[in-house]
Amino acid sequence: MSGYFAILAAVPGFFLSSLFVMLLSRVIAPQFGIDPIGYPLAMLVTIGLWIAVAPLAAAARRRKVC
């Protein structure tokens, strides 16, 4: 799959991941006595996680091929 189509394929996963982060924060946050996060902040958290995990996934994928 070319790079452009791979990015387009990841877009729905991003929004779904953000939704899951928001929903999990609503379950976990009260246990710590903090306010749950909203969807825009969940999107920022998801971007941060994807930026941190993407190089690790690429390195692992590269290692399996060789």
N, C-alpha and C positions, 0 to 999 in steps of 0.2 A: 504494500500500500504506500502510495507516495506521501510525502510529508504533509502536503496541504490537506489531503483527505483524512490523514491520521489526526490532524488537529480538529477538523470538523467532527470526526467520530468521538473525540474526547469531550466535546462541549456538553452533551447531555449528562455525561458522567460527572462533570464538574458541578453542574447545578444540583444533581442528585446527591453528590457528596456533601455539598454545602447544606442541603436540607437535613441530611443525617447528622452533621456536626451540630446544627441548631437544635435538633430534637434531642440529641444526647446531652447537650448542655442543659436543657430543661429538666432532665432527669438527674444529672450529676451535680449541677450548681447548688441546689438547696442543701445537699449533704455537706457542702463546704461553707454554707452561709453567704454565698455570693449570688448576684443576679444572673439569670441565664442570658446568653447572648442572642441577639437578633440575627436575621438572615444576612444583612450586609456585612456584619462582623464575621459571621460564619463563612462568608465568601472569602474574606481576607485570610482567615485561618486556613481555609482549604488551599488557597493560592500558596501560602507559606509552606504548608505541608507538601504540596506537589513540587514546589521548587527545591525543597530539601530532599525529597525521595526520588525525584526523576534522575539525578546523576547516579544515585546508587542502583536504581533499576537498570539504567543503561550500562553501567559497569558490569553488573551481574549478567546481563544479556550478552555482552561482548565476551565475557569469560566463557560462557557455555558454548558459543559458536566456535571458538578456537580450540 
